[in-house]
């Protein structure tokens, strides 16, 4: 698999990780520790709140990445949490404007909270994608890798 295709598939991680981890909620015993349950809830709500903006971002990334070289795609993956935070912010502002609530006192705080979560979770998913790429090793062809 080319590294470009790997990173395209890695765009599914923000949906796959909460989906797989939500299966833990189906396990009746032993009970899930409260911190794990809180993380599961947070991941579920991250998909619920940020899902549509993320789909817009991922589709844009897919269109942009088609025909790009491996170095460009990798660089874009590394800055993608910043890009997604911008897309999420634009969607939140768009919704607030559509709702007629753009000047509401809590809009700025909500925007800051969501953008911060997008940034933190985004880089967690980038780190996970990189760990998986290293773990897959030779199955992901990296033309920029230095032969040793």
C-alpha positions, 0 to 999 in steps of 0.5 A: 500500500502506498503511504498516500493510500495509508493516510487516506485510510487513516482518515477513518480513525476518528470514527473507527476508534470510538466505534470499536471502543464503544463495544466495551460498553456492551460488556456486562461484567466486569464493569467499566472503570469510571475514567474509561467510561468518561473517555468513551462518552467523550469520544462518542460526543466528539463524533456526534458534535464534530462528525459532519465537519470532520466528514467535510474536512476528510472529503476535502483532504481526499480531493486535495491529496489525489495525485500528490506525492508522499511528502506533501500528503504526510506534511498535510497529515501533520497539520491536519488537526489545525486545518480541521479545527478551522473547519470545525470553527467555521461550521460552528460559526455558520450554525450560530449565524444561521440560528441567529445566535452569533453574538451570544455570550457563550459562542466564543467559549464554545468555539474555543472549547471545540477548537481545542478539543479538535486540536488535542484529539486531532494530534492524538489521532495523528500519533495513532496513525503514525504508530500504526504506520510504524507497526505495519512497517514494510506493508506501507511503502514509504518512498521517503524512507532512508534505506539502511 
